Amino acid sequence: MPVLRLTGGDPGIAEIGLSERETLARNGAQIARAAFSDADPADLSGGFVKLFADRKGKLLGACVFGSRAAEHIAPLALALSQ
C-alpha cells in the first residue's frame, strides 16, 4: 500500500508512493512534470505535479505542489492502488 505524505500550508505538498529521489535511484526510471495555470481556480494556482514511473511506464509515485494539493493527490493515490 503506497504511503501518503502531506505537508500543510498554502501552498501545500502532497506525495504518494516513491519519492523523486527513490525513483531516480532506479535504473531507467522516468519523471514527468506538468505545471498548472493560474487562470483556472480549479487548478493548483501556479503549482505543479510530478509523476514517477518505471521504464515500462508503471506509476511508482507522485508529488503535487500547490493550493489544495491534498485534494488533487486523491486520483493519483487511486491509480497507485490499482
C-alpha positions as CSV (number, residue, x, y, z in Angstrom):
1,M,0.0,0.0,0.0
2,P,1.5,3.4,-1.0
3,V,2.3,5.8,1.8
4,L,0.7,9.3,1.6
5,R,2.8,12.2,2.9
6,L,1.2,15.7,3.4
7,T,2.8,19.0,4.3
8,G,0.3,21.6,5.3
9,G,0.4,25.3,4.4
10,D,-0.5,27.3,1.3
11,P,0.8,26.1,-1.0
12,G,0.9,22.6,0.3
13,I,2.8,19.5,-0.8
14,A,1.2,16.0,-1.2
15,E,3.2,12.9,-2.1
16,I,2.3,9.3,-2.6
17,G,4.4,6.2,-3.3
18,L,8.1,6.5,-4.1
19,S,9.8,9.9,-3.8
20,E,11.7,11.6,-6.6
21,R,15.0,10.6,-5.0
22,E,13.9,6.9,-4.7
23,T,12.7,6.9,-8.3
24,L,15.9,8.3,-9.6
25,A,17.8,5.6,-7.8
26,R,16.1,3.0,-10.0
27,N,17.7,2.3,-13.4
28,G,15.5,3.6,-16.3
29,A,13.0,5.5,-14.2
30,Q,11.0,8.3,-15.8
31,I,9.8,11.6,-14.3
32,A,7.2,13.7,-15.9
33,R,6.4,17.3,-14.7
34,A,3.4,19.5,-15.6
35,A,2.7,23.0,-14.4
36,F,-0.8,24.2,-13.5
37,S,-2.2,27.5,-14.8
38,D,-3.1,30.5,-12.6
39,A,-6.1,31.1,-15.0
40,D,-8.4,28.4,-13.7
41,P,-9.3,28.4,-10.0
42,A,-9.8,24.6,-10.1
43,D,-6.2,24.2,-10.9
44,L,-3.4,24.4,-8.3
45,S,-2.7,28.2,-8.6
46,G,0.7,28.0,-10.2
47,G,1.6,24.7,-8.7
48,F,2.8,21.5,-10.4
49,V,2.5,17.8,-10.4
50,K,5.3,15.2,-10.9
51,L,4.7,11.6,-11.8
52,F,7.3,9.0,-11.2
53,A,7.3,5.8,-13.3
54,D,9.4,2.8,-14.1
55,R,10.9,2.2,-17.6
56,K,7.7,0.4,-18.7
57,G,5.5,3.4,-17.6
58,K,4.1,1.9,-14.4
59,L,3.3,4.6,-11.9
60,L,5.6,4.4,-8.8
61,G,4.8,7.7,-7.1
62,A,3.6,11.3,-7.5
63,C,4.1,14.7,-6.0
64,V,1.6,17.6,-6.1
65,F,2.6,21.1,-5.1
66,G,0.1,24.0,-4.8
67,S,-3.1,25.0,-3.1
68,R,-5.4,22.1,-2.3
69,A,-2.6,19.6,-3.1
70,A,-4.1,17.1,-0.7
71,E,-7.4,17.1,-2.7
72,H,-5.6,16.7,-6.0
73,I,-3.4,13.8,-4.9
74,A,-6.5,11.5,-4.4
75,P,-6.8,10.3,-8.1
76,L,-3.1,9.5,-8.1
77,A,-3.5,7.5,-4.9
78,L,-6.3,5.6,-6.5
79,A,-4.1,4.9,-9.6
80,L,-1.2,3.7,-7.5
81,S,-3.5,1.3,-5.6
82,Q,-4.7,-0.4,-8.7
